[in-house]
Amino acid sequence: MDIIQRKTKDFREQVISEADSKFKPLLNEFIDYWTEPNKSGTKIRYDGEKFFHVNRRLATWAKNQKHESAKIEVRAEVIKPSKTMEIETEIILRAYRYFKANNELELRHEEVWGFLYSYNIFRDPTEKSEKTGKTWANWYNKMKWRAKDRTIKSIAAANANDYKKERNQIDEGTHPDLWRYGKLECLKTWFKGIKTEQELLNKLQ
């Protein structure tokens, strides 16, 4: 399995596992679009995205494509903000419980980083931390490099034909999975400072 096939397989599995059932008719076109490879055959379109919430992207896709066969009407009132927040809060709580039980997070928890970013718990990379005076980008970069060993294990487990090439990308800091695992390091660091679920809920308000 070459690098594009592996990336496509991983992305397809992610989308299928996270997508709301109402978006099912859109998935093939959506996946085909986001797995388009670059000319050098090393990356897919998805790799260039820093933030990617599957259902939000699919909602936008449905609206833009006006996919008549799916008969999906995307309106603001379909999922009210309060309901959306309830769903997101439950996902965050599940990730927190998983971390407390296993002292680790999996890639399926990656979307929680996006939720917390939207709640301003994680901040724009250009903003300076009130605590350290350094930009958030500085901290994100540290988390990315903290994830280096886990990223290496990930590509080794995939038995990629281009292992050496991917390893070089990791060493150069350009491999997309570095930031994906880096997000998990951000979450783990934040979760470690939270003692109870109620404390977590208070921070989300």
C-alpha positions as CSV (number, residue, x, y, z in Angstrom):
1,M,0.0,0.0,0.0
2,D,1.6,3.3,-1.1
3,I,1.4,6.6,0.9
4,I,-1.6,7.9,-1.1
5,Q,-3.6,4.7,-0.7
6,R,-2.9,4.7,3.0
7,K,-3.9,8.3,3.5
8,T,-7.0,7.7,1.4
9,K,-7.9,4.7,3.5
10,D,-7.4,6.5,6.8
11,F,-9.4,9.5,5.6
12,R,-12.3,7.3,4.3
13,E,-12.4,5.4,7.6
14,Q,-12.4,8.7,9.6
15,V,-15.2,10.2,7.5
16,I,-17.4,7.1,7.6
17,S,-17.0,6.7,11.3
18,E,-17.8,10.4,12.1
19,A,-20.3,11.4,9.5
20,D,-24.0,11.9,10.4
21,S,-26.2,9.4,8.7
22,K,-28.1,12.1,6.8
23,F,-24.9,12.9,4.8
24,K,-24.4,9.3,3.6
25,P,-25.4,10.1,0.0
26,L,-22.6,12.7,-0.2
27,L,-19.7,10.7,1.2
28,N,-18.2,9.3,-2.0
29,E,-18.0,12.7,-3.7
30,F,-16.8,14.3,-0.5
31,I,-14.1,11.7,0.0
32,D,-13.0,11.8,-3.6
33,Y,-12.5,15.5,-3.4
34,W,-10.5,15.5,-0.2
35,T,-8.3,12.6,-1.2
36,E,-7.2,14.1,-4.5
37,P,-3.3,13.6,-4.5
38,N,-0.8,16.3,-5.3
39,K,1.5,16.0,-8.4
40,S,4.3,14.4,-6.5
41,G,2.0,11.7,-5.0
42,T,3.0,12.5,-1.4
43,K,-0.1,14.3,0.0
44,I,-3.8,14.5,-0.4
45,R,-5.9,17.6,-0.3
46,Y,-7.0,16.9,3.3
47,D,-3.3,17.1,4.5
48,G,-3.3,20.9,4.0
49,E,-6.1,21.5,6.5
50,K,-5.3,22.5,10.0
51,F,-8.9,22.3,11.2
52,F,-11.3,19.7,9.9
53,H,-14.6,18.9,11.6
54,V,-16.2,16.2,9.4
55,N,-19.9,17.1,9.9
56,R,-19.4,20.8,9.6
57,R,-17.5,20.3,6.4
58,L,-20.2,18.0,5.1
59,A,-22.9,20.5,6.0
60,T,-21.1,23.1,4.0
61,W,-20.5,20.6,1.1
62,A,-24.2,19.9,1.0
63,K,-25.1,23.5,0.9
64,N,-22.6,24.4,-1.8
65,Q,-23.3,21.4,-4.0
66,K,-27.1,21.6,-3.6
67,H,-27.2,17.8,-3.8
68,E,-30.7,17.2,-5.0
69,S,-30.6,13.4,-4.9
70,A,-29.7,13.5,-1.2
71,K,-32.7,15.9,-0.5
72,I,-30.7,17.5,2.4
73,E,-31.9,20.9,3.5
74,V,-29.2,22.6,5.4
75,R,-30.7,25.4,7.6
76,A,-29.4,27.0,10.7
77,E,-32.4,25.7,12.6
78,V,-31.7,22.0,11.8
79,I,-29.2,21.8,14.6
80,K,-29.7,24.7,17.0
81,P,-26.5,26.1,18.5
82,S,-27.5,24.8,22.0
83,K,-28.0,21.3,20.6
84,T,-24.7,21.4,18.8
85,M,-23.0,22.4,21.9
86,E,-24.6,19.6,23.8
87,I,-23.3,17.1,21.3
88,E,-19.9,18.6,21.3
89,T,-19.8,18.7,25.1
90,E,-20.6,15.0,25.2
91,I,-17.9,14.2,22.8
92,I,-15.4,16.2,24.9
93,L,-16.5,14.4,28.0
94,R,-16.1,11.0,26.3
95,A,-12.5,11.9,25.4
96,Y,-11.8,13.2,28.9
97,R,-13.1,9.9,30.4
98,Y,-11.0,7.9,27.9
99,F,-7.9,9.9,28.9
100,K,-8.5,9.4,32.6
101,A,-8.9,5.7,32.1
102,N,-6.0,5.2,29.7
103,N,-3.7,8.2,30.1
104,E,-3.7,8.4,26.3
105,L,-5.9,9.6,23.5
106,E,-6.5,8.2,20.0
107,L,-6.8,9.9,16.6
108,R,-10.6,9.6,16.8
109,H,-10.4,12.2,19.6
110,E,-8.7,14.7,17.3
111,E,-11.9,16.7,16.6
112,V,-12.1,17.6,20.3
113,W,-9.2,20.0,19.7
114,G,-11.3,21.8,17.2
115,F,-14.2,22.1,19.6
116,L,-11.9,23.6,22.3
117,Y,-10.4,25.9,19.8
118,S,-13.8,27.2,18.9
119,Y,-14.5,27.8,22.6
120,N,-11.3,29.8,22.9
121,I,-9.7,27.3,25.3
122,F,-7.0,26.8,22.7
123,R,-6.2,30.1,20.9
124,D,-5.1,31.5,17.6
125,P,-1.4,30.6,16.9
126,T,-0.6,34.3,16.5
127,E,-2.0,35.3,19.9
128,K,0.3,35.6,22.9
129,S,-0.2,33.6,26.0
130,E,-1.0,35.8,29.1
131,K,0.9,33.2,31.2
132,T,4.2,33.0,29.2
133,G,4.1,36.0,26.9
134,K,4.9,33.7,24.0
135,T,2.7,33.0,21.0
136,W,0.4,30.0,21.1
137,A,2.2,28.9,17.9
138,N,5.3,28.3,20.1
139,W,3.4,26.0,22.4
140,Y,1.7,24.2,19.5
141,N,5.1,23.6,18.0
142,K,6.3,22.0,21.2
143,M,3.3,19.7,21.3
144,K,3.9,18.7,17.7
145,W,7.5,17.7,18.5
146,R,6.4,15.9,21.6
147,A,4.3,13.7,19.3
148,K,7.3,12.8,17.1
149,D,7.8,9.3,18.5
150,R,4.2,8.4,18.2
151,T,4.1,9.7,14.6
152,I,7.1,7.5,13.8
153,K,5.4,4.5,15.3
154,S,2.3,5.3,13.3
155,I,4.1,5.2,9.9
156,A,6.1,2.2,10.9
157,A,2.9,0.3,11.8
158,A,1.4,1.1,8.4
159,N,4.3,-0.7,6.6
160,A,4.6,2.2,4.2
161,N,6.7,1.6,1.2
162,D,8.0,5.2,1.5
163,Y,8.9,4.8,5.2
164,K,12.2,6.5,4.7
165,K,10.7,9.4,2.9
166,E,7.9,9.8,5.5
167,R,10.5,9.6,8.3
168,N,12.4,12.4,6.6
169,Q,9.2,14.5,6.5
170,I,8.8,13.9,10.3
171,D,12.4,15.0,11.0
172,E,11.8,18.1,8.9
173,G,8.5,18.8,10.7
174,T,6.4,18.7,7.5
175,H,4.6,15.4,8.0
176,P,0.9,16.1,8.4
177,D,0.5,13.4,11.1
178,L,2.8,15.4,13.4
179,W,0.2,18.0,14.0
180,R,-2.6,15.5,14.2
181,Y,-0.8,13.7,17.0
182,G,0.3,17.1,18.3
183,K,-3.4,18.0,18.8
184,L,-3.7,15.0,21.1
185,E,-0.7,16.2,23.1
186,C,-2.5,19.6,23.5
187,L,-5.6,17.8,24.8
188,K,-3.7,15.5,27.1
189,T,-1.9,18.5,28.7
190,W,-5.2,20.3,29.2
191,F,-7.0,17.3,30.5
192,K,-4.2,16.7,33.1
193,G,-5.0,19.9,34.8
194,I,-8.7,19.1,35.2
195,K,-9.6,17.0,38.2
196,T,-13.4,16.3,37.7
197,E,-16.0,16.3,35.0
198,Q,-17.8,19.1,36.7
199,E,-14.6,21.2,36.5
200,L,-14.4,20.4,32.8
201,L,-18.1,21.4,32.2
202,N,-17.5,24.7,34.1
203,K,-14.6,25.5,31.7
204,L,-16.8,24.9,28.7
205,Q,-19.5,27.4,29.8
